[in-house]
Amino acid sequence: MTTRIADRFATLVAEGRPALVTFLMAGDPDGETAFEIMKGLPAAGADLIELGMPFSDPMADGPAIQKAGLRALQGGETLRKTLATVARFRQSNQDTPVILMGYFNPIYIFGVEAFVDAALQAGVDGLIVVDLPPEMDDELCLPALSKGLNFIRLATPTTDDKRLPAVLKNTSGFVYYVSINGITGAAAPDAGKVGAAVARIKRHTDLPVCVGFGIRTPEQAHTIGHSADGAVVGSALVAAVENSLENGRATAGTPEAVLSLVRALAGGVRAPSLAEA
């Protein structure tokens, strides 16, 4: 079955370049501003969009994304509102893949079957749920896959060759390689180590491999992007939201603060590698 994610990566292969995957927190700093940013991402150069589902105990997230989730929750963001934002985005964009990223608790409270159905109806393409290991695939992964939602799994520097087949078994869409040990935004990735890790993962799967955690600049996006099939940027974009706020509230410049950084990152990703130049 073809999906928006598969279609997008096929297009990128034809263009001979990696993907820019952008992460933003749904509802941050408020629902309307977050939607305006999301709506502008494709034209700014985002190839795939990850939308964070705010949660009160985000164990894998660094300070920037933690604060974004807290702002969204304080502003009244809920999982239903997040799904409504995706549905609203789909009114004007049917092509850009949208992936919901977060934790299982809000989905469990929503109800797994109801959530999967609502996500599909809204136009969601995939899920990244960071606290569900392969041993818990029956909880959400398999129900999601059975109805056509991609389930994207994380691999890390500590995922060895013995563990990797279990991680990849029910993964679809792409593999998200976490380039550093630790929380989001904590350190810059080592391009040499990333390239070797991506090559190792690709010996086990035909899926695209996108690399995230620690990518903040166009130069890093270029280097890491050309070591893989895509670069994922989150903390830097969330920090751009935060830095644009006045007294905790959005300003007229908040969307552009984020979108201008996305345009710069897209320029980095799209620049030819030295091998191609």
Phi, psi and omega in degrees: 000128179282146179228166177299323181294312178298318179298318182294317179292326175297319177297317181295321176299318179296326179279346178072035180217160177280169179272149164257116179253122183250138176248133170222154179274126177301135176080007181253126000275349174205164187300317184289317178295317179299321178293318179299320177295311182302317181298328182273351186297314183301315180294333179282346176121005177285128180270326175223149181242124169259130181243119182287138173265109185302139180214146188283347182226066187278086192293334183266358188263142175280181187303319184298313182286327174301313181295324178297316178298321179294318177301317181295316180296319179294333177276000176095013180293138176228169178296323177297320178293323177298315178296323178294326177295318178297315179300321178293319176300321182292343178296333181239356181217111180257000190251324187285123179295139178238127182239129174271132183233135178169220189237160189286332188306309180298326179291318179299317180293321178297323186107120189301308183297317179296321180295313181301315179296317181293322179296315178297318180296325181286337182106020175286143182254331184203167180230141167236112182239104198285343183253021175245100178287168180304331179295346180249025183301330180296335185293315186216319186303306184293317174302322179292313181299322184296338181253004173103008174272131173292143176241111189260125185257152176267136166243148186230172176300340180264002177279099185275177184296335178287323183276330189304317179301324178293320179296321186274345191309308182248019177283142177214165181088285172198168174260133178261109178268120177276113194283345182225158171278131178124198186270168181299143174072013189278327185202166178274141180284154176268114187298322180296315179294322180297314180301318179294320181293319179297317179299321179294316179297320183292343174288346183251350185206154174266358182290151171299152177239121177249146187245131179223181184079113172093358180272118188233338188239159175303324180295316177295319179298321178295308185296311182289320179302319181278358171265358186210199177260356180182157176243133180254126179238125181229297186302321181296322180288320178295322176295325177296322174300307184302317184290344180270352187281153171236121183055037176081003183243154179297150173244174178299336182268000185298309180302316183292328178301322180281312186293327177293324176292321178298318178299319179294317179296320178297323176297321177295315181295322184279345179295138181295147176287166180299327180293333183268339186288000000 
